Amino acid sequence: MSQLDTATLASGCFWCTEAVFQRLKGVTSVVSGYAASKVPNPTYEAVCSGKTGAAEAIQVTYDPSIISYEKILEIFWHMHDPTTLNRQGNDVGTQYRSAVFYHNGEQQQVALATKASIEQSGFYKKPIVTEISPFTNFYPAESYHKEYYDRNRTQPYCMFVIDPKVQKLLKEYRKDLKDASAR
């Protein structure tokens, strides 16, 4: 096995992002949590207050010999709306901002290049507002957030917000998925 790498991404509710990225070949773990917090070990309630500066985010551990950082970002750009500032759908607040927290210079360059590419493609009609910033910190979320979608598929939020993202992933990125029948 190759040496594993880490990506830290924010694209609205971490339940949504976790459900998407844990299905990808080459991803060994996805942890929901809080990135770029101004306070150590923030709680969900503190993050929701908007006073921590933290974003709901995921930390993805992946094998770059199976899935590239560029492919991870391609999926990131297409699985949320990077043109809305501090919101995704009905989830509103700075904790729901779109962000790439790069871990090194190479990740920074790939993030900037993929952002420029998606902007130039015309895929989105409005400007992309995604923050591209150096990684500073990440705190895992409380255990009840782990694998929320897979444990709560009949909850309305899962059915009406997360499931359409998972279905889009299944349709558009089937070749990049782990065994789809296992989920």
Phi, psi and omega in degrees: 000140177291168174292136182279157178232171184231137172236138177238120189226146175232130180208050182096212182300129182291340175299319181294311185293318178300314182300325179286306190286335179289350180268358185271137173302139177090347176272122182264335174200152175226123180243125174280143179184204186235124182248151174062038180281141175276349180237144180288146175048056181292152174265166177303316181297318179295319179296318179296336179290341182082002185268352182268341186077359184284151173250141168295127187214172172235151171245118185256125172257129187215161178261108183294348175281347179251317179224129182276159174299323178299318178293320177301315180290325176303314179293318176306311182297329185265349185258006174209176179259101182280009181259356181257127183278123175057039175193155167220112183060233180275355178276112187236138177140161182299335179291346180256017181291159176270128183205146169245120178256099186281147184262348180198175182298324179296315178297322178300313181296318179295318179298314180295319181292317180290326176297313179299319181296315181291326176295315182291335182291338184078009180304317176256137181279335180258160179296146176281131182249011182300130176282133173239107189225156176294144176295132176243315180198163177209129178239123179302144178286168178301151188300332181292348177275340185298128178050041184303312181300312184294334179269345188224040187300336181271356175292141182306318180299318179294318183290321189258342181247310185279315184303319177300327178291318179295318179296321177297317178300313180300323182284313189268340185229033184308319183291343181265003186266151167294176180309107184297330182289341180284348181250000000 
